[in-house]
Amino acid sequence: MKIKMKIQAVAMDPVTNSPVMILKEEEGERGLPIWIGLLEATAIASKLENIQFPRPMTHDLMKNILDHLGIKISRIEICDLKDNTYYALITMDVGGREVQIDARPSDAVALALRTGAEIYVHEEVLSKSEALAEEARKKVEEEIATAGTKEEKERLKDLLERLDPQAFKYKM
């Protein structure tokens, strides 16, 4: 099953100091954080903020090429999560024929924002992501429980308290 999503935000994760793209269900409360590269975050954020550049950036250039060729992007799908890596498909209408292209989720979303294409996440991706987040939380809790010194336990508790809850749960 595919869940229709929208881009809620692009933010900096204070723990990893990396950009994170947050997708949210259109008709629900679940979200999906995906850590992305700085350039992709800039491409997404600039479109969200309607920032215009004097020359076309990469995703704008791709949209211009597709428009010139009469190719429409109908949807993008975040379709898998393997080894902490998300996978996406860009579905295009090429002369009445549906074509799917493998892409990084950040590039797919950047193109979707520019073309008005719908964004979907497969249900199993949301489940896998939620399971990974829970596993990470349990790992930190186990480290706290097995920490040797009182200082180590306090340091780990402090780390757990400072972690962004959005990284571990999907109610936004």
C-alpha positions in Angstrom: 0.0 0.0 0.0 1.2 3.5 -0.8 0.7 6.4 1.5 0.3 9.9 0.1 2.8 12.2 1.7 3.9 15.8 1.6 7.1 17.5 2.5 6.7 19.0 6.0 10.2 20.5 6.5 13.9 20.4 5.9 15.9 20.9 9.1 19.3 20.3 10.6 19.6 17.3 12.9 21.4 18.7 16.0 22.8 15.2 16.9 24.4 14.4 13.5 24.6 18.0 12.2 23.1 16.7 8.9 20.1 17.9 7.0 16.9 15.8 7.4 13.9 15.9 5.1 10.6 15.2 6.9 7.7 13.8 5.0 4.3 13.7 6.6 1.1 11.7 5.7 -1.5 14.0 4.0 -4.3 12.3 5.8 -2.7 11.1 9.0 -0.1 11.8 11.6 2.8 9.6 10.7 6.0 11.1 9.4 9.2 9.9 7.8 12.5 11.6 8.5 15.2 10.9 5.8 18.7 12.2 6.3 19.9 13.8 3.1 22.9 15.6 1.7 23.5 19.4 2.0 23.1 20.1 -1.7 19.8 18.2 -1.9 18.6 19.9 1.2 19.4 23.3 -0.5 17.5 22.2 -3.6 14.4 21.2 -1.6 14.5 24.2 0.8 15.0 26.7 -2.0 11.9 25.5 -3.8 9.9 25.4 -0.5 10.9 29.0 0.1 10.3 30.0 -3.5 13.9 31.2 -3.8 14.8 32.0 -7.5 18.4 31.7 -8.8 19.6 33.6 -11.8 20.5 30.4 -13.6 18.8 27.0 -13.4 20.0 24.7 -10.7 20.3 20.9 -11.4 16.7 20.0 -10.6 15.3 23.0 -12.4 17.4 22.1 -15.4 16.0 18.5 -15.3 12.5 19.9 -15.1 13.1 22.2 -18.1 14.5 19.3 -20.1 11.5 17.0 -19.3 9.1 19.9 -20.1 10.8 20.5 -23.5 10.6 16.8 -24.3 6.9 16.6 -23.2 7.7 14.1 -20.4 5.5 14.4 -17.3 6.4 13.1 -13.8 3.2 11.7 -12.4 4.5 10.5 -9.0 7.5 9.6 -7.0 7.6 6.7 -4.5 9.9 6.1 -1.6 9.7 2.3 -2.2 12.3 0.6 -0.1 14.7 0.8 2.9 17.7 -1.5 2.9 20.8 -1.2 5.1 19.8 2.3 6.3 19.4 3.5 2.7 16.1 4.7 1.3 15.2 4.0 -2.4 12.8 5.9 -4.6 11.2 5.6 -8.0 10.3 8.5 -10.3 7.3 7.5 -12.5 7.1 9.4 -15.8 4.7 9.5 -18.7 6.8 9.3 -21.8 4.5 9.5 -24.8 1.7 7.6 -23.1 4.1 4.9 -21.7 4.8 4.7 -18.0 8.5 4.6 -17.2 10.0 4.2 -13.7 13.5 5.5 -12.9 15.5 4.6 -9.8 16.5 7.7 -7.8 17.6 9.0 -4.4 14.6 10.1 -2.4 16.0 13.6 -2.0 16.4 14.0 -5.8 12.9 12.5 -6.4 11.3 14.9 -3.9 13.2 17.9 -5.3 11.8 17.0 -8.8 8.3 16.4 -7.4 8.2 19.8 -5.8 9.1 21.4 -9.2 6.7 19.4 -11.3 3.7 19.1 -8.9 4.1 15.3 -8.9 2.5 13.4 -6.0 4.7 11.9 -3.3 4.1 8.4 -1.9 5.8 6.2 0.6 5.2 2.5 0.7 3.7 1.2 3.9 6.5 -1.3 4.4 9.1 1.6 4.3 7.2 3.4 7.2 7.2 0.1 9.1 10.9 -0.6 8.6 11.8 3.0 9.5 9.8 2.8 12.7 11.4 -0.5 13.6 14.9 0.9 13.0 14.1 3.9 15.2 12.8 1.7 18.0 15.9 -0.5 17.7 18.2 2.6 18.0 16.3 3.8 21.1 16.6 0.3 22.7 20.3 0.3 22.0 20.8 3.5 23.8 18.7 2.4 26.7 20.8 -0.9 26.9 24.0 1.1 26.9 22.6 3.2 29.8 21.7 0.0 31.7 25.1 -1.6 31.2 27.3 1.5 31.6 30.0 1.0 34.1 30.4 4.2 36.0 27.9 6.6 37.3 29.3 9.3 35.0 28.9 7.1 32.0 25.3 6.4 32.9 24.6 10.1 33.4 26.3 10.9 30.0 24.2 8.4 28.2 21.0 9.5 29.9 21.8 13.1 28.9 22.3 11.9 25.3 19.0 10.1 25.3 17.2 13.1 26.7 18.7 15.4 24.1 17.8 13.2 21.1 15.1 14.6 18.8 12.0 12.6 19.5 11.0 13.0 15.8 13.9 10.6 15.0 12.2 7.9 17.0 8.4 8.3 16.6 6.0 9.1 13.9 3.4 11.3 15.5 4.0 14.8 14.4 
